[in-house]
Amino acid sequence: MNIVFAGTPAFSAIHLQALLDSAHSVVAVYTQPDRPAGRGKKLSISPVKQLALDAKLPLEQPLSLKAPPQQATLRSYAPDLMVVVAYGLLLPEPVLALPRHGCINVHASILPRWRGAAPIERAIEAGDRDSGITIMQMDAGLDTGDMLYKLHCPIHASDTAAQLHDRLAELGPQALLQCLQAIENQRLEPEPQNHELSTYAKKLQKQDGEIDWQLPAAVLNNKIRAFNPFPICYSHLEQQRVRLVTAETIAIEASPSPGEIIAADKSGLVVATGNGGLKITQLQLPGKKALPFCDVLNGFSHLFAPGKHFA
């Protein structure tokens, strides 16, 4: 098939590469416009754009696909199918109807759970034990279309968002290529979503990472795993913003106030929560690299004295 691909981050680029390695023809690539990034706010190109440039593919970066001229450009590529993977722009109905087989989306959850922008992180944050890839036929709603193909993936108790992302990035291309074969052979049986079971994975914000020590340790541990590598959880200790990179839950006998440091040794920093203890095993101080707590303790033992409180 002649395919137009639309995507932006590294997760998308992995799927684009799979299409380039297949028998299908990628006739054009759509990605979001270059945007400022980093401390210097220099214009940064997306991983999908970089791959498209390397492969010398026709590249489009519209601000929107709502305008007739942009839709005419898309029509000129005469796509059989549009494959969308974390593109970041909603497709209007005229675009959805333009390719011969419509538009399909590769989504990093088992729908209808975790529709939206951050399904990987929100699944870990919620304590889910199952994730996966759903390929859906796109409609006018947000991740509401009929499901075409699914592959499940377990969420392990120690998984960070980065680790789950990488496993799903391996599953996604497999599911996509198998789904494309089924489309060609007309062997698909679309499955409507049960909208009553849907949950929404809202976009991540930096402030989402702030720790509320009143919550149970298990909830906070899920949050720390979910927000690694972004936005990274944090809390304030003596006016310093401490980033909490990895942690584990432990049982504690006493019931000190939430946020109080119970112990600090080479095995980790133990902090009381609303229920149980949270042992921080890796953290980052302002202006420093993320380090195992045993290395941080060597130079900053005074900061983490038992009895002190995180905000």
C-alpha positions as CSV (number, residue, x, y, z in Angstrom):
1,M,0.0,0.0,0.0
2,N,1.0,3.6,-0.4
3,I,1.1,5.0,3.1
4,V,1.3,8.5,4.5
5,F,2.9,8.4,8.0
6,A,2.2,11.0,10.7
7,G,4.1,11.0,14.0
8,T,6.5,13.1,16.1
9,P,8.5,11.5,19.0
10,A,11.0,8.6,19.1
11,F,8.2,6.1,19.6
12,S,6.7,7.2,16.3
13,A,10.1,7.0,14.5
14,I,10.5,3.3,15.4
15,H,7.2,2.6,13.7
16,L,8.2,4.7,10.6
17,Q,11.4,2.7,10.3
18,A,9.4,-0.6,10.4
19,L,7.3,0.7,7.5
20,L,10.4,1.7,5.6
21,D,11.8,-1.8,6.1
22,S,8.5,-3.4,4.8
23,A,7.1,-4.0,1.4
24,H,4.8,-0.9,1.8
25,S,5.6,2.5,0.3
26,V,5.8,5.5,2.5
27,V,4.8,8.3,0.1
28,A,5.0,11.2,2.6
29,V,5.7,11.9,6.3
30,Y,3.9,14.4,8.5
31,T,5.3,15.6,11.8
32,Q,4.9,18.6,14.0
33,P,6.7,21.9,13.3
34,D,10.1,22.4,14.8
35,R,9.9,23.9,18.2
36,P,12.3,25.5,20.8
37,A,13.7,22.9,23.2
38,G,16.3,22.8,25.9
39,R,17.8,25.5,28.0
40,G,19.0,27.5,25.0
41,K,15.5,27.2,23.4
42,K,17.0,26.4,20.0
43,L,14.7,25.0,17.4
44,S,14.7,21.2,17.6
45,I,13.5,18.8,15.0
46,S,11.5,15.7,15.9
47,P,12.9,12.2,15.6
48,V,10.4,11.5,12.9
49,K,11.6,14.5,10.9
50,Q,15.2,13.4,11.2
51,L,14.4,9.9,9.9
52,A,12.3,11.3,7.1
53,L,15.3,13.6,6.1
54,D,17.7,10.7,6.3
55,A,15.4,8.6,4.1
56,K,14.8,11.5,1.7
57,L,11.1,11.2,2.0
58,P,8.6,14.0,1.2
59,L,8.1,15.9,4.5
60,E,5.2,18.1,5.6
61,Q,5.0,20.1,8.9
62,P,1.6,21.9,8.9
63,L,0.4,23.7,12.0
64,S,-3.0,22.1,11.3
65,L,-4.8,19.9,8.7
66,K,-8.0,21.9,8.9
67,A,-7.4,24.2,6.0
68,P,-8.4,23.1,2.5
69,P,-5.0,23.8,1.0
70,Q,-3.4,21.4,3.5
71,Q,-5.9,18.7,2.7
72,A,-5.3,19.2,-1.0
73,T,-1.6,18.6,-0.4
74,L,-2.4,15.4,1.5
75,R,-4.8,14.3,-1.3
76,S,-2.0,14.8,-3.8
77,Y,0.0,11.9,-2.3
78,A,-3.0,9.5,-3.1
79,P,-2.6,7.4,0.0
80,D,-4.2,4.1,0.4
81,L,-3.8,4.5,4.2
82,M,-2.6,7.0,6.8
83,V,-0.8,5.6,9.7
84,V,-0.7,7.9,12.8
85,V,1.6,7.3,15.8
86,A,1.7,10.0,18.5
87,Y,1.4,12.7,16.0
88,G,0.0,15.3,18.4
89,L,-2.5,16.9,16.1
90,L,-6.2,15.9,15.8
91,L,-7.3,15.0,12.3
92,P,-10.4,16.6,10.9
93,E,-13.1,14.4,9.4
94,P,-12.3,15.3,5.8
95,V,-8.7,14.0,6.4
96,L,-10.0,10.8,8.1
97,A,-12.1,10.0,5.0
98,L,-9.4,10.9,2.5
99,P,-7.3,7.7,2.2
100,R,-8.9,4.6,0.6
101,H,-8.6,2.7,3.9
102,G,-9.0,5.7,6.1
103,C,-6.6,6.5,9.0
104,I,-5.4,4.1,11.7
105,N,-3.6,4.9,14.9
106,V,-1.1,2.9,17.0
107,H,-1.9,3.6,20.6
108,A,0.2,2.5,23.7
109,S,-2.6,1.0,25.8
110,I,-5.3,-1.6,25.6
111,L,-8.3,0.6,24.8
112,P,-10.6,1.9,26.0
113,R,-8.3,2.3,29.1
114,W,-6.0,5.3,28.9
115,R,-7.2,7.3,25.9
116,G,-5.1,10.5,25.5
117,A,-1.6,11.8,25.5
118,A,0.2,9.8,28.3
119,P,-1.1,6.3,28.4
120,I,2.2,4.7,29.5
121,E,2.8,7.0,32.4
122,R,-0.8,7.0,33.6
123,A,-1.0,3.2,33.6
124,I,2.0,2.9,35.8
125,E,0.9,5.7,38.1
126,A,-2.5,4.0,38.6
127,G,-0.8,0.7,39.5
128,D,-2.0,-1.2,36.4
129,R,-0.5,-4.6,35.8
130,D,-1.3,-4.8,32.1
131,S,-0.7,-2.6,29.1
132,G,-0.2,-3.1,25.4
133,I,-0.7,-1.8,21.9
134,T,-4.1,-1.1,20.3
135,I,-4.4,-0.3,16.6
136,M,-7.7,1.5,16.0
137,Q,-9.6,2.9,13.0
138,M,-9.6,6.6,13.7
139,D,-12.8,8.6,14.0
140,A,-13.7,12.1,15.0
141,G,-13.3,11.4,18.7
142,L,-10.1,11.2,20.9
143,D,-9.0,7.6,20.7
144,T,-12.6,6.4,20.4
145,G,-12.5,4.5,17.1
146,D,-13.1,0.8,16.5
147,M,-10.2,-1.5,17.6
148,L,-8.5,-3.4,14.8
149,Y,-5.6,-5.3,16.5
150,K,-4.3,-5.7,20.1
151,L,-1.1,-7.0,21.6
152,H,-0.9,-7.2,25.4
153,C,2.2,-6.4,27.5
154,P,2.6,-6.9,31.3
155,I,3.7,-4.1,33.5
156,H,6.3,-5.3,36.0
157,A,6.4,-4.1,39.6
158,S,9.7,-2.3,39.0
159,D,9.0,-0.8,35.5
160,T,9.7,2.8,34.9
161,A,7.9,4.7,32.1
162,A,11.1,4.4,30.1
163,Q,11.3,0.7,30.4
164,L,7.6,0.1,29.5
165,H,8.0,2.6,26.6
166,D,10.8,0.5,25.2
167,R,8.9,-2.8,25.4
168,L,5.8,-1.3,23.8
169,A,8.1,0.2,21.1
170,E,9.1,-3.3,20.2
171,L,5.5,-4.6,20.2
172,G,4.0,-1.7,18.2
173,P,5.7,-2.3,14.8
174,Q,4.8,-6.0,15.0
175,A,1.2,-5.1,15.6
176,L,1.2,-2.5,12.9
177,L,2.6,-4.8,10.2
178,Q,0.3,-7.6,11.1
179,C,-2.7,-5.2,11.0
180,L,-1.6,-3.9,7.6
181,Q,-1.5,-7.4,6.2
182,A,-5.0,-8.0,7.6
183,I,-6.3,-4.8,6.0
184,E,-4.8,-5.9,2.6
185,N,-6.4,-9.3,2.9
186,Q,-9.7,-7.9,4.2
187,R,-9.6,-10.1,7.3
188,L,-10.3,-7.5,9.9
189,E,-13.2,-7.6,12.3
190,P,-13.4,-4.1,13.9
191,E,-14.4,-4.2,17.6
192,P,-16.3,-1.2,19.0
193,Q,-14.9,0.2,22.2
194,N,-17.0,0.1,25.4
195,H,-17.0,3.8,26.1
196,E,-18.3,3.3,29.7
197,L,-14.9,1.7,30.6
198,S,-12.8,4.5,29.2
199,T,-10.2,6.4,31.2
200,Y,-8.3,9.5,30.2
201,A,-4.5,9.8,30.3
202,K,-4.0,13.5,30.5
203,K,-0.8,15.2,29.3
204,L,2.1,15.3,31.7
205,Q,3.0,18.6,33.4
206,K,6.1,19.3,35.4
207,Q,4.0,20.1,38.5
208,D,2.6,16.6,38.3
209,G,5.8,15.3,39.8
210,E,5.4,17.0,43.2
211,I,5.2,14.5,46.0
212,D,2.4,14.5,48.6
213,W,3.8,12.6,51.5
214,Q,0.3,12.1,53.0
215,L,-0.3,9.4,50.3
216,P,0.6,5.8,50.8
217,A,4.1,4.6,50.0
218,A,2.8,2.3,47.3
219,V,1.1,5.1,45.5
220,L,4.2,7.3,45.7
221,N,6.4,4.5,44.4
222,N,4.1,4.1,41.4
223,K,4.3,7.8,40.7
224,I,8.1,7.9,40.9
225,R,8.3,5.0,38.4
226,A,5.6,6.5,36.1
227,F,7.3,9.9,35.9
228,N,10.8,8.6,35.1
229,P,12.2,9.9,32.8
230,F,9.8,12.9,32.7
231,P,8.9,15.0,34.6
232,I,10.7,13.2,37.5
233,C,9.1,13.4,41.0
234,Y,10.4,16.0,43.5
235,S,10.0,17.3,47.0
236,H,11.6,20.2,48.9
237,L,14.0,19.7,51.8
238,E,15.4,22.8,53.5
239,Q,14.4,25.0,50.5
240,Q,16.2,22.6,48.1
241,R,14.3,20.9,45.3
242,V,15.3,17.2,45.5
243,R,14.4,15.0,42.6
244,L,13.4,11.4,43.5
245,V,14.5,9.1,40.7
246,T,14.1,5.6,42.0
247,A,12.5,4.2,45.2
248,E,11.0,1.1,46.8
249,T,8.4,0.6,49.5
250,I,9.3,-0.8,52.9
251,A,7.4,-1.6,56.1
252,I,8.0,0.6,59.1
253,E,7.1,-0.1,62.7
254,A,6.7,3.5,64.0
255,S,4.2,6.0,62.6
256,P,6.1,9.3,62.3
257,S,4.6,12.2,60.5
258,P,4.5,12.0,56.7
259,G,7.6,13.4,55.1
260,E,9.8,12.8,58.1
261,I,13.2,11.2,57.4
262,I,13.5,8.0,59.4
263,A,16.8,6.7,58.3
264,A,19.7,7.5,55.9
265,D,22.4,5.0,55.1
266,K,24.1,3.4,52.1
267,S,21.0,1.3,51.4
268,G,18.8,4.4,50.8
269,L,16.9,7.3,52.3
270,V,13.8,6.1,54.2
271,V,10.9,8.6,54.5
272,A,7.6,8.2,56.2
273,T,4.4,8.4,54.2
274,G,0.7,8.3,54.9
275,N,1.0,4.5,55.0
276,G,4.4,2.8,55.1
277,G,7.9,3.9,54.3
278,L,9.4,4.9,51.0
279,K,13.1,4.2,50.5
280,I,14.7,6.5,48.0
281,T,17.6,4.7,46.3
282,Q,18.5,7.3,43.7
283,L,18.0,11.1,43.8
284,Q,19.3,14.3,42.3
285,L,20.2,17.5,44.1
286,P,20.0,21.0,42.4
287,G,22.9,21.4,40.0
288,K,24.0,17.8,40.4
289,K,23.7,14.6,38.5
290,A,21.3,11.9,39.5
291,L,23.2,9.5,41.8
292,P,22.6,6.5,44.0
293,F,21.8,7.7,47.4
294,C,24.9,6.1,48.9
295,D,27.0,8.4,46.8
296,V,24.9,11.5,47.7
297,L,25.2,10.6,51.4
298,N,29.0,10.9,51.3
299,G,28.9,14.6,50.8
300,F,25.5,15.6,52.2
301,S,24.8,13.5,55.2
302,H,23.9,16.7,57.2
303,L,21.0,17.4,54.8
304,F,19.4,14.0,55.3
305,A,19.6,13.7,59.1
306,P,16.8,11.6,60.6
307,G,14.1,13.8,62.0
308,K,14.2,16.3,59.2
309,H,11.1,16.8,57.1
310,F,10.4,17.1,53.4
311,A,7.8,19.7,52.6
